[in-house]
Amino acid sequence: MKKKQCLKKVMLFAGISACTALPAMAADQAQQTPRLLLDVNMVLLIVIIFLLLIIGMLGFTLRASIDVYRERKKVQAANEDKGKNKGPEYLKPLLTLAAVFVGMQVFGQEDAAAVTAVPNPFTEAKVLRYILVGVIALELLTIFAFIYWIRFFTGIEELRKAHAVAKKERYKGLRTWWSRANKLKPIEEEDALDVGHSYDGIRELDNATPPWFTIAFIASIVFGIGYLWRYHVLHAAPNQYEEYEIAVTKGNLKVASYLKSKGDAVNENTVVMADAAGIEAGKKLYTANCTACHGNAGQGGVGPNLTDDYWLHGGSVKEVFKTIKLGVVEKGMMSWKDVFSAEQIAEIASYIKSIHGTNPQGAKEPQGDIYKEAAAGADSTGAAVKSDSSAAR
């Protein structure tokens, strides 16, 4: 019932204010040219009425919060000694409540004066506008005051202060711990740390070394001794160089395993000439690995000439593949099967076959037996004929 009565009073006050302002606005509009836009003073008046409604609702909430505050204080007083003076505890809410109602009455009178005095006292629109803006400012201040009082009477402000104190105490403990950990002295004891040296007004203080620094320094020495004993005295674990060699060895084993698994795909019995891309890839491999013995153009050097018709171990692509794969140890030709994959050996062999007949400058004299490619349908190994040059070798 109290809530409904309070709301009715607020709505009644707002309606009376609006009805009082209507004749003044009608008279003012009769003297002016009709406009589609609302007058600024009219907008300010609407804002004033709206803020008054908010003040009324906050006033009702404030009264309820004061009741809550009273009940809470009664419970606290019942638990305290009965001989204590209770006057101040009850006086503050009563004075606050009186100030609230006086403030509401004053603001209501100012607003009514601003509305009813439009026709005669305020002949200048700007003066009236300033008055309305001032009323709005006072209403906003009243709203802020009501909000603060509501926070106070409901205990929200007290709770906030308690949290702030607890937070301060928590950080105070952290600061105290940090001071102990670093052996910091308060500013009041600074004179006791003065060693008597001053440079341009800067005094030298004998501050103790922080314990954490001393502990870290000692720990680094202990770690260094343990590291030296483990890796350089006992050799119980590989050092960084040995770890690198182990990693490289494992990597080579993985590569060899991969190449071995791929070796059955192409061999000396199934290899055929590669396409243009394969020949280009074989050229790169040849340039990087074979030029030291056979020359950059296959003209020969330590090894035989690869561009003429003479071959020591057969000139077909299959025979060249087999020679590269297995090598000829007695003549210095290493086996490349552990270095290259079967596909790579096939690409190198295809490149070597592609440079046949190029006759590069500085070509080495023929070695081995002459080899001629067989005609289509014949044996792919071709025909080898014994040459005089091979007889001489």
VOVO-446404 format. One record per residue (C-alpha): x, y, z; residue in three letters. Coordinates in steps of 0.001 Angstrom, whole numbers, plus 500000, padded with zeros to 6 digits. Layout:
N
+--------+--------+--------+-----+
|      x |      y |      z |   r |
+--------+--------+--------+-----+
|      X |      Y |      Z | ALA |
...
+--------+--------+--------+-----+
***
This chain:
393
+--------+--------+--------+-----+
|      x |      y |      z |   r |
+--------+--------+--------+-----+
| 500000 | 500000 | 500000 | MET |
| 502808 | 502405 | 500833 | LYS |
| 504418 | 501775 | 497444 | LYS |
| 501183 | 502508 | 495568 | LYS |
| 500528 | 505693 | 497554 | GLN |
| 504033 | 506994 | 496898 | CYS |
| 503783 | 506311 | 493169 | LEU |
| 500365 | 508010 | 493040 | LYS |
| 501806 | 511117 | 494694 | LYS |
| 504694 | 511247 | 492219 | VAL |
| 502390 | 510844 | 489205 | MET |
| 499976 | 513457 | 490603 | LEU |
| 502813 | 515953 | 491059 | PHE |
| 504063 | 515361 | 487517 | ALA |
| 500538 | 515814 | 486118 | GLY |
| 499993 | 519096 | 488006 | ILE |
| 503322 | 520403 | 486708 | SER |
| 502446 | 519517 | 483145 | ALA |
| 498943 | 521065 | 483387 | CYS |
| 500360 | 524285 | 484833 | THR |
| 502808 | 524586 | 481963 | ALA |
| 500255 | 524039 | 479183 | LEU |
| 498543 | 527531 | 479310 | PRO |
| 501902 | 529274 | 479295 | ALA |
| 503104 | 527243 | 476318 | MET |
| 499836 | 527846 | 474478 | ALA |
| 500109 | 531615 | 475014 | ALA |
| 503705 | 531643 | 473888 | ASP |
| 502919 | 529619 | 470762 | GLN |
| 500050 | 531972 | 469882 | ALA |
| 502488 | 534889 | 469654 | GLN |
| 505001 | 532974 | 467520 | GLN |
| 504899 | 531550 | 464042 | THR |
| 503919 | 527875 | 464143 | PRO |
| 506941 | 525556 | 463731 | ARG |
| 507272 | 521869 | 463128 | LEU |
| 510240 | 521511 | 465538 | LEU |
| 509869 | 521500 | 469324 | LEU |
| 511085 | 524560 | 471192 | ASP |
| 514308 | 524102 | 473194 | VAL |
| 512597 | 525246 | 476393 | ASN |
| 509862 | 522684 | 475828 | MET |
| 512454 | 519912 | 475494 | VAL |
| 514182 | 521070 | 478684 | LEU |
| 510829 | 521094 | 480485 | LEU |
| 510162 | 517506 | 479396 | ILE |
| 513603 | 516515 | 480674 | VAL |
| 512836 | 518186 | 484025 | ILE |
| 509590 | 516249 | 484390 | ILE |
| 511341 | 512989 | 483467 | PHE |
| 514102 | 513613 | 486033 | LEU |
| 511444 | 514396 | 488639 | LEU |
| 509953 | 510954 | 488044 | LEU |
| 513364 | 509396 | 488546 | ILE |
| 513857 | 511417 | 491744 | ILE |
| 510491 | 510225 | 493008 | GLY |
| 511378 | 506571 | 492398 | MET |
| 514809 | 507007 | 493978 | LEU |
| 513156 | 508727 | 496945 | GLY |
| 510927 | 505712 | 497453 | PHE |
| 513959 | 503391 | 497210 | THR |
| 515846 | 505583 | 499652 | LEU |
| 513039 | 505377 | 502186 | ARG |
| 513063 | 501585 | 501872 | ALA |
| 516868 | 501501 | 502286 | SER |
| 516563 | 503648 | 505423 | ILE |
| 514118 | 501109 | 506831 | ASP |
| 516597 | 498337 | 506056 | VAL |
| 519346 | 500363 | 507713 | TYR |
| 517220 | 500856 | 510840 | ARG |
| 516433 | 497174 | 511127 | GLU |
| 520093 | 496277 | 510720 | ARG |
| 521113 | 498753 | 513404 | LYS |
| 518430 | 497435 | 515742 | LYS |
| 519822 | 493927 | 515382 | VAL |
| 523347 | 495205 | 516010 | GLN |
| 522184 | 497231 | 519027 | ALA |
| 520443 | 494189 | 520504 | ALA |
| 523765 | 492359 | 520513 | ASN |
| 525618 | 495245 | 522139 | GLU |
| 525646 | 496526 | 525677 | ASP |
| 522331 | 498268 | 526560 | LYS |
| 524148 | 501023 | 528412 | GLY |
| 525540 | 502564 | 525194 | LYS |
| 524080 | 505781 | 523822 | ASN |
| 521863 | 505037 | 520836 | LYS |
| 521014 | 508670 | 520012 | GLY |
| 523568 | 509214 | 517192 | PRO |
| 522630 | 505944 | 515472 | GLU |
| 519020 | 507057 | 515063 | TYR |
| 519748 | 510739 | 514545 | LEU |
| 521669 | 510327 | 511258 | LYS |
| 518887 | 508489 | 509338 | PRO |
| 516276 | 510955 | 510608 | LEU |
| 518315 | 513969 | 509536 | LEU |
| 519019 | 512377 | 506160 | THR |
| 515357 | 511590 | 505625 | LEU |
| 514401 | 515167 | 506527 | ALA |
| 517003 | 516507 | 504075 | ALA |
| 515598 | 514280 | 501330 | VAL |
| 512034 | 515502 | 501740 | PHE |
| 513119 | 519142 | 502060 | VAL |
| 515189 | 518786 | 498908 | GLY |
| 512288 | 517251 | 497011 | MET |
| 509972 | 520071 | 498158 | GLN |
| 512453 | 522785 | 497167 | VAL |
| 513050 | 521294 | 493745 | PHE |
| 509329 | 520895 | 493236 | GLY |
| 508760 | 524581 | 494075 | GLN |
| 511555 | 525678 | 491727 | GLU |
| 510150 | 523593 | 488923 | ASP |
| 506619 | 524945 | 489495 | ALA |
| 507973 | 528490 | 489488 | ALA |
| 509819 | 527831 | 486280 | ALA |
| 506644 | 526532 | 484662 | VAL |
| 504079 | 529075 | 485933 | THR |
| 506285 | 532136 | 485580 | ALA |
| 506762 | 531807 | 481844 | VAL |
| 504144 | 534335 | 480660 | PRO |
| 505200 | 537442 | 482622 | ASN |
| 508541 | 537328 | 484572 | PRO |
| 510644 | 535577 | 481868 | PHE |
| 510162 | 537588 | 478762 | THR |
| 513487 | 536509 | 477271 | GLU |
| 513649 | 532914 | 476023 | ALA |
| 517354 | 532619 | 476803 | LYS |
| 516908 | 533588 | 480459 | VAL |
| 514205 | 530938 | 480811 | LEU |
| 516482 | 528419 | 479127 | ARG |
| 519270 | 529109 | 481624 | TYR |
| 516824 | 528668 | 484498 | ILE |
| 515641 | 525329 | 483101 | LEU |
| 519210 | 524121 | 482597 | VAL |
| 519984 | 525068 | 486200 | GLY |
| 516974 | 523094 | 487417 | VAL |
| 518160 | 520069 | 485427 | ILE |
| 521626 | 520388 | 486981 | ALA |
| 520145 | 520497 | 490476 | LEU |
| 517988 | 517470 | 489706 | GLU |
| 521029 | 515534 | 488515 | LEU |
| 522880 | 516425 | 491711 | LEU |
| 519874 | 515239 | 493689 | THR |
| 519877 | 511942 | 491780 | ILE |
| 523585 | 511419 | 492503 | PHE |
| 523014 | 512228 | 496199 | ALA |
| 520109 | 509784 | 496369 | PHE |
| 522228 | 507058 | 494775 | ILE |
| 525014 | 507633 | 497298 | TYR |
| 522582 | 507558 | 500236 | TRP |
| 520988 | 504372 | 498926 | ILE |
| 524431 | 502775 | 498711 | ARG |
| 525150 | 503934 | 502267 | PHE |
| 521924 | 502766 | 503890 | PHE |
| 521872 | 499420 | 502077 | THR |
| 525468 | 498677 | 503150 | GLY |
| 526923 | 498699 | 499627 | ILE |
| 529331 | 501519 | 500438 | GLU |
| 530413 | 499826 | 503653 | GLU |
| 531033 | 496600 | 501765 | LEU |
| 533090 | 498451 | 499157 | ARG |
| 535244 | 500035 | 501849 | LYS |
| 535715 | 496644 | 503524 | ALA |
| 536887 | 495171 | 500226 | HIS |
| 539273 | 498082 | 499704 | ALA |
| 540749 | 497601 | 503184 | VAL |
| 541108 | 493835 | 502627 | ALA |
| 542819 | 494433 | 499293 | LYS |
| 545169 | 496928 | 500897 | LYS |
| 546005 | 494487 | 503668 | GLU |
| 546663 | 491756 | 501116 | ARG |
| 549090 | 493894 | 499139 | TYR |
| 550594 | 495091 | 502397 | LYS |
| 551516 | 491503 | 503211 | GLY |
| 553045 | 491134 | 499749 | LEU |
| 555103 | 494282 | 500220 | ARG |
| 556228 | 493064 | 503640 | THR |
| 557320 | 489724 | 502150 | TRP |
| 559193 | 491476 | 499339 | TRP |
| 560946 | 493710 | 501867 | SER |
| 562025 | 490707 | 503904 | ARG |
| 563167 | 488818 | 500792 | ALA |
| 565377 | 491744 | 499751 | ASN |
| 566398 | 492864 | 503254 | LYS |
| 565025 | 496321 | 502526 | LEU |
| 565202 | 498934 | 505236 | LYS |
| 562579 | 501654 | 505778 | PRO |
| 563449 | 505225 | 504887 | ILE |
| 563638 | 506098 | 508572 | GLU |
| 566704 | 503844 | 508962 | GLU |
| 568570 | 505271 | 505998 | GLU |
| 571057 | 507164 | 508156 | ASP |
| 572208 | 503897 | 509731 | ALA |
| 573191 | 502616 | 506268 | LEU |
| 575206 | 505698 | 505296 | ASP |
| 578918 | 504843 | 504820 | VAL |
| 579966 | 508487 | 504759 | GLY |
| 580608 | 508846 | 501019 | HIS |
| 578752 | 511524 | 499094 | SER |
| 579053 | 512359 | 495395 | TYR |
| 577236 | 515453 | 494130 | ASP |
| 574708 | 515067 | 496921 | GLY |
| 574211 | 511347 | 496265 | ILE |
| 574991 | 509323 | 499373 | ARG |
| 576454 | 505832 | 499323 | GLU |
| 574451 | 503349 | 501380 | LEU |
| 575589 | 499953 | 502611 | ASP |
| 572577 | 497935 | 501477 | ASN |
| 572721 | 494191 | 502021 | ALA |
| 572795 | 491846 | 499027 | THR |
| 569301 | 490357 | 498509 | PRO |
| 569137 | 486735 | 499691 | PRO |
| 567557 | 485576 | 496431 | TRP |
| 570581 | 486857 | 494517 | PHE |
| 572980 | 485061 | 496850 | THR |
| 570973 | 481838 | 496562 | ILE |
| 570903 | 482048 | 492759 | ALA |
| 574648 | 482692 | 492625 | PHE |
| 575429 | 479685 | 494844 | ILE |
| 573008 | 477515 | 492854 | ALA |
| 574776 | 478419 | 489587 | SER |
| 578123 | 477356 | 491078 | ILE |
| 576653 | 474030 | 492240 | VAL |
| 575111 | 473458 | 488814 | PHE |
| 578411 | 474234 | 487077 | GLY |
| 580285 | 471724 | 489241 | ILE |
| 577677 | 469058 | 488564 | GLY |
| 577755 | 469768 | 484812 | TYR |
| 581573 | 469548 | 484703 | LEU |
| 581584 | 466287 | 486663 | TRP |
| 578872 | 464642 | 484539 | ARG |
| 579991 | 465623 | 481040 | TYR |
| 583759 | 466137 | 481287 | HIS |
| 584890 | 463864 | 484128 | VAL |
| 582584 | 460842 | 484198 | LEU |
| 581424 | 461208 | 480574 | HIS |
| 578113 | 459805 | 481763 | ALA |
| 576220 | 461632 | 479026 | ALA |
| 577114 | 462943 | 475550 | PRO |
| 578130 | 466573 | 475259 | ASN |
| 576754 | 468899 | 472597 | GLN |
| 579250 | 467780 | 469943 | TYR |
| 578547 | 464118 | 470546 | GLU |
| 574815 | 464772 | 470519 | GLU |
| 575201 | 466416 | 467101 | TYR |
| 577079 | 463415 | 465722 | GLU |
| 574466 | 461043 | 467109 | ILE |
| 571688 | 463069 | 465508 | ALA |
| 573467 | 463099 | 462134 | VAL |
| 574047 | 459333 | 462310 | THR |
| 570381 | 458719 | 463067 | LYS |
| 569408 | 460954 | 460178 | GLY |
| 571692 | 459056 | 457775 | ASN |
| 570240 | 455752 | 458925 | LEU |
| 566737 | 457041 | 458219 | LYS |
| 567818 | 458208 | 454759 | VAL |
| 569459 | 454854 | 454037 | ALA |
| 566343 | 453036 | 455189 | SER |
| 564213 | 455175 | 452922 | TYR |
| 566503 | 454662 | 449953 | LEU |
| 566556 | 450954 | 450606 | LYS |
| 562789 | 450806 | 450665 | SER |
| 562666 | 452674 | 447370 | LYS |
| 565434 | 450606 | 445772 | GLY |
| 563196 | 447815 | 444490 | ASP |
| 561082 | 450251 | 442487 | ALA |
| 563829 | 450783 | 439897 | VAL |
| 566819 | 448548 | 439327 | ASN |
| 569284 | 447635 | 436595 | GLU |
| 566746 | 445292 | 435014 | ASN |
| 563778 | 447699 | 434890 | THR |
| 565418 | 451082 | 434365 | VAL |
| 564513 | 453066 | 431231 | VAL |
| 565503 | 456467 | 429871 | MET |
| 564013 | 459319 | 431886 | ALA |
| 562025 | 462157 | 430380 | ASP |
| 563324 | 465721 | 429918 | ALA |
| 562628 | 466667 | 433531 | ALA |
| 564429 | 463547 | 434771 | GLY |
| 567419 | 464248 | 432553 | ILE |
| 567600 | 467824 | 433879 | GLU |
| 567513 | 466522 | 437444 | ALA |
| 570254 | 464010 | 436545 | GLY |
| 572379 | 466847 | 435138 | LYS |
| 572236 | 468663 | 438488 | LYS |
| 573232 | 465521 | 440369 | LEU |
| 576039 | 464833 | 437887 | TYR |
| 577379 | 468406 | 438151 | THR |
| 577388 | 468243 | 441950 | ALA |
| 578985 | 464780 | 442301 | ASN |
| 580632 | 463450 | 439115 | CYS |
| 582550 | 466330 | 437497 | THR |
| 585679 | 465748 | 439606 | ALA |
| 586381 | 462453 | 437793 | CYS |
| 584492 | 462744 | 434496 | HIS |
| 584604 | 466484 | 433743 | GLY |
| 581846 | 469048 | 433675 | ASN |
| 580782 | 468019 | 430143 | ALA |
| 581566 | 464282 | 430430 | GLY |
| 584892 | 464736 | 428612 | GLN |
| 586726 | 462574 | 431121 | GLY |
| 589577 | 463171 | 433530 | GLY |
| 590493 | 460717 | 436198 | VAL |
| 587598 | 458685 | 434874 | GLY |
| 586871 | 457786 | 431234 | PRO |
| 585206 | 459938 | 428579 | ASN |
| 581404 | 459513 | 428716 | LEU |
| 580547 | 461128 | 425382 | THR |
| 582231 | 458787 | 422869 | ASP |
| 581269 | 455300 | 421661 | ASP |
| 583657 | 453429 | 423942 | TYR |
| 582621 | 451967 | 427277 | TRP |
| 584525 | 449967 | 429873 | LEU |
| 581476 | 448330 | 431486 | HIS |
| 578734 | 448578 | 428886 | GLY |
| 577013 | 451553 | 427331 | GLY |
| 573296 | 450811 | 427642 | SER |
| 571205 | 452721 | 430153 | VAL |
| 570856 | 449548 | 432219 | LYS |
| 574601 | 448944 | 432274 | GLU |
| 575331 | 452571 | 433122 | VAL |
| 572765 | 452359 | 435933 | PHE |
| 574442 | 449203 | 437289 | LYS |
| 577918 | 450751 | 437122 | THR |
| 576788 | 453822 | 439065 | ILE |
| 574847 | 451763 | 441580 | LYS |
| 577479 | 449097 | 442370 | LEU |
| 580634 | 450981 | 441387 | GLY |
| 583974 | 449533 | 440269 | VAL |
| 586106 | 449525 | 443370 | VAL |
| 589295 | 448214 | 441734 | GLU |
| 589283 | 451183 | 439346 | LYS |
| 588327 | 453855 | 441895 | GLY |
| 584620 | 454050 | 441039 | MET |
| 582677 | 454074 | 444309 | MET |
| 579224 | 452596 | 444808 | SER |
| 576535 | 455301 | 444913 | TRP |
| 573626 | 453139 | 446039 | LYS |
| 573982 | 454387 | 449619 | ASP |
| 574073 | 458018 | 448483 | VAL |
| 571427 | 458221 | 445776 | PHE |
| 568032 | 456639 | 445488 | SER |
| 567253 | 454323 | 442592 | ALA |
| 565309 | 457110 | 440862 | GLU |
| 568254 | 459482 | 441201 | GLN |
| 570680 | 456894 | 439777 | ILE |
| 568290 | 456399 | 436865 | ALA |
| 568258 | 460165 | 436263 | GLU |
| 572081 | 460334 | 436286 | ILE |
| 572323 | 457399 | 433891 | ALA |
| 569780 | 459022 | 431576 | SER |
| 571756 | 462277 | 431587 | TYR |
| 574989 | 460436 | 430761 | ILE |
| 573274 | 458736 | 427841 | LYS |
| 571902 | 462096 | 426663 | SER |
| 575377 | 463640 | 426257 | ILE |
| 576593 | 460870 | 423945 | HIS |
| 578205 | 462272 | 420818 | GLY |
| 578558 | 465847 | 422062 | THR |
| 582370 | 465745 | 421555 | ASN |
| 583342 | 468376 | 424164 | PRO |
| 586732 | 470095 | 424034 | GLN |
| 589606 | 468324 | 425755 | GLY |
| 587899 | 464953 | 425500 | ALA |
| 589916 | 462039 | 426814 | LYS |
| 591080 | 459265 | 424454 | GLU |
| 588714 | 456322 | 424029 | PRO |
| 588756 | 453512 | 426583 | GLN |
| 587055 | 450145 | 426588 | GLY |
| 584880 | 448560 | 423922 | ASP |
| 582896 | 450309 | 421271 | ILE |
| 579165 | 450280 | 421855 | TYR |
| 576412 | 450801 | 419308 | LYS |
| 572758 | 451198 | 420179 | GLU |
| 570687 | 448262 | 418930 | ALA |
| 567957 | 448824 | 416388 | ALA |
| 564308 | 448833 | 417438 | ALA |
| 563211 | 445356 | 418532 | GLY |
| 566731 | 444160 | 419177 | ALA |
| 568342 | 443472 | 422498 | ASP |
| 568338 | 446631 | 424548 | SER |
| 571888 | 446002 | 425721 | THR |
| 573102 | 446729 | 422230 | GLY |
| 576164 | 445233 | 420583 | ALA |
| 579671 | 445597 | 421935 | ALA |
| 582646 | 445199 | 419605 | VAL |
| 586209 | 444785 | 420772 | LYS |
| 588381 | 447718 | 419714 | SER |
| 592092 | 448030 | 419179 | ASP |
| 592298 | 450705 | 421854 | SER |
| 590831 | 448313 | 424432 | SER |
| 593354 | 445635 | 423374 | ALA |
| 596115 | 448085 | 424065 | ALA |
| 594623 | 448605 | 427597 | ARG |
+--------+--------+--------+-----+
***
